[in-house]
Amino acid sequence: MEILSRIYHSSIGKKLTIALTGLCLCIYLIVHIGGNLLLFKNDGGAAFDKYAEILPTIPLIRIIEVILFAIFIIHISLGTIIWFWNKRARPKNYLLNDQQVNSTFFSRWMFVTGSIVFIFLVIHVRTFWFTSRFEAGENFSMYALVRESFSSPVYSFFYVLAMILLAFHLRHGFQSAFQTFGLKSKKYTPLIEAVGVIFWLLIPLGFAIMPLYFLLNL
């Protein structure tokens, strides 16, 4: 336990934890978009409402939600700490050297994109999860809530913007995670980049289509 504690509190330990929690969140995105695809089923929202109604009744889902919340907090907290460490450790380097040489475009904006995505998540959780769990009436319809929320051009625009920033965040984060694990080599890099396209392009694109679908079909 002492060895694990030392690893966790070290810089490399924090980076490994960020990488691991980041990959866990990537897996969650697959599950989340899988359920949300029911929004496109031409049944007036019946399948999506049934899906949203069943999920909270499954005890395992409640446990997963707590674990997922903890993963988010750990990922965000450690990411912020590492960013401040790097910022404090290299203030002169960025003045003396070309920033383009020191880091990639995506890595330089990881903190910014992550921060805006975090703000989006707070609003998103408040709009959908909190409302469905604590403010839902007897005839509550999650599909109706989604349709109403996406009827707002402002909310839909912010949602799409957040997905674009999420794509930027995942573009660097996914490959960086495997590099932290020491798995990014000439042998595995093509495969990692190919799988990464699913997470940083296809999944954010799938989410971004949802508000546009409702906004354009009002």
PENORLIN-V254180 format. One record per pair of residues at least 6 apart in sequence whose ideal C-beta (glycine too) atoms are under 6 Angstrom apart, sorted by the first residue. I is the first residue (numbers start at 1). J is the second residue. Records with the same first field share a line. If there is no record, write none. Layout:
I: J  J
This chain:
7: 13
14: 78  82
15: 180
16: 180
17: 78
18: 78  79
19: 177  180
21: 71  74  75
22: 173  177
23: 177
24: 71
26: 199
29: 203
33: 203  206
35: 51
38: 47  48  51
39: 48
41: 47
45: 143
48: 143
49: 141  142  143
52: 142
55: 61
76: 118
79: 114
83: 111
106: 171  172
107: 172
110: 172
113: 165  168  169
114: 169
116: 165
117: 162  165  166
120: 162
127: 149
132: 142
147: 214
149: 155
150: 156  211  214  215
151: 218
156: 211  215
159: 211
160: 208
163: 204  207  208
166: 204
167: 200  204
170: 199  200
171: 200
174: 196  199
175: 192  196
178: 184  192
